Each structure stands twice: as structure tokens, then as C-alpha cells.
Amino acid sequence: MQPEGSTGRYRQQSWLNFIASELHKMYSPWLFHPEYGTQAQDVARQKIAERLGVVESHLAKSGPYLAGERFSAADAYLFTIVGWSAFTKVDLTAFPQLRAFMDRVGARPNVRAAMQAEGMKIAA
């Protein structure tokens, strides 16, 4: 966690808010409930792609993590939400920086251990 009152802390909080309000709420419930229908799901996927474009641009300029060189809680949250993409059929092809981010975070020993403890599939 970034020190209270630091610029890094405010940036991290900004990313946590963005992920919660712009990504998390678009994946769920829209893409987890087929009863909403394909039209609603297609709209959600389009909006997610727009928001992932913001993340992609930021990572290209300021990466490798959301706060630059330092891994933060915002990165863990982004990894979790974007990790739903395969299941929800959100195409990440257009986001090479984001895909590299997902690989980088997924390779972290503690992330791998947490995923294994939860019985989740771990990339080789």
C-alpha cells in the first residue's frame, strides 16, 4: 500500500475506483447472467473494450504496473477482473500491454500460490 497522503496513494485509489466503477460493474452482472440476453452482453463487451483501451494506453506510457514500477492493490484488482475475460468472452487481442500485464502479474509467486490455493487454473 502506498503511504497515506502520497501521490502514489491517490493514483492507486483512482485506479481502484476506475476498476470498480468502470470494469467490475460491466463484467458483472451483465456477462455472468445469460438471462440479460446477447444484446446487453454485446453492449457490455463494447463498453469494457473502451475502458480496457484506457488501461492499455496507461500501461504503454506508465507501466509495467498501474502505479509504474511498483505492484499495488490496484494491480491485483485489475488482474482479478480482467481474469474473467476468457469466461465472459471479452476479447483481449487488441490489448498487448494488458495481456503482458496479465502474464507479469500471473507469474508472481504469491499470485500463483493464491490461485493454486483457490483451485484456479494457473498458466504454465
DASULZI-V992826 format. One record per residue. SS is DSSP state (h for helix, s for strand, l for the rest). Layout:
SS + SS
This chain:
l + l + l + l + l + l + h + h + h + h + h + h + h + h + h + h + h + h + h + h + h + h + h + h + h + h + h + l + l + l + l + l + l + h + h + h + h + h + h + h + h + h + h + h + h + h + h + h + h + h + h + h + h + h + h + h + h + h + h + h + h + h + l + l + s + l + l + s + l + l + l + l + h + h + h + h + h + h + h + h + h + h + l + l + h + h + h + h + l + l + l + l + l + l + l + h + h + h + h + h + h + h + h + h + h + h + l + l + h + h + h + h + h + h + h + h + h + l + l + l + l + l + l + l
